[in-house]
Amino acid sequence: MCFSSPSVPAPVPAPAPPPSLPDSGVQNAGANQRNLAAMAYGASSTILTGPQGLQTPASTTNKSLLGG
């Protein structure tokens, strides 16, 4: 019988350091773009209506039974 102990595995390497943040100019540019996008998303930027809703009456026709 052999009473030898198993070998110890190598230690796990340390994780990579977290990435550093970009400089303040890049952060400010990103913040400006987010602010501009948020302002453009307001009620006045919708495609079909403006802030007051529809400005003209809807174009509808009377119903007819046989399309005539």
C-alpha positions as CSV (number, residue, x, y, z in Angstrom):
1,M,0.0,0.0,0.0
2,C,1.1,3.5,-0.8
3,F,0.3,6.3,1.6
4,S,1.6,9.2,-0.4
5,S,-0.5,12.3,-0.5
6,P,-1.7,13.8,-3.9
7,S,0.2,16.9,-5.2
8,V,-1.3,20.3,-4.5
9,P,-2.7,22.1,-7.6
10,A,-1.2,25.4,-8.6
11,P,-2.9,28.5,-7.2
12,V,-5.4,30.3,-9.4
13,P,-4.0,33.4,-11.0
14,A,-5.4,36.8,-9.8
15,P,-8.1,38.3,-11.9
16,A,-7.3,41.1,-14.3
17,P,-7.7,44.6,-12.8
18,P,-10.9,46.4,-13.7
19,P,-10.7,48.8,-16.7
20,S,-10.1,52.4,-15.8
21,L,-12.7,55.1,-16.7
22,P,-12.1,57.3,-19.7
23,D,-10.9,60.8,-19.2
24,S,-13.4,63.6,-18.2
25,G,-13.7,64.9,-21.8
26,V,-15.0,61.5,-23.0
27,Q,-17.4,61.3,-20.1
28,N,-18.7,64.8,-20.7
29,A,-19.3,64.1,-24.4
30,G,-21.3,61.0,-23.5
31,A,-23.3,62.9,-21.0
32,N,-24.1,65.6,-23.5
33,Q,-25.2,63.0,-26.1
34,R,-27.5,61.4,-23.5
35,N,-29.0,64.7,-22.6
36,L,-29.6,65.7,-26.2
37,A,-31.3,62.4,-26.9
38,A,-33.5,62.7,-23.8
39,M,-34.5,66.3,-24.9
40,A,-35.3,65.1,-28.4
41,Y,-37.6,62.4,-27.1
42,G,-40.2,64.8,-25.7
43,A,-43.8,65.2,-26.8
44,S,-42.9,67.6,-29.6
45,S,-40.8,64.9,-31.4
46,T,-43.5,62.4,-32.1
47,I,-44.1,61.6,-35.7
48,L,-47.9,61.7,-35.9
49,T,-48.9,64.4,-33.5
50,G,-47.4,67.4,-31.8
51,P,-47.8,68.4,-28.2
52,Q,-51.4,69.6,-28.9
53,G,-52.4,66.4,-30.6
54,L,-54.0,66.3,-34.1
55,Q,-54.4,69.7,-35.7
56,T,-56.6,68.7,-38.5
57,P,-59.8,66.5,-38.6
58,A,-59.2,62.9,-39.4
59,S,-60.0,61.9,-43.0
60,T,-62.7,59.3,-42.7
61,T,-65.6,58.2,-44.9
62,N,-69.1,57.0,-44.1
63,K,-69.6,53.3,-43.9
64,S,-71.3,51.6,-46.8
65,L,-72.6,48.0,-47.0
66,L,-71.3,47.1,-50.4
67,G,-68.4,49.5,-50.9
68,G,-70.5,51.8,-53.1
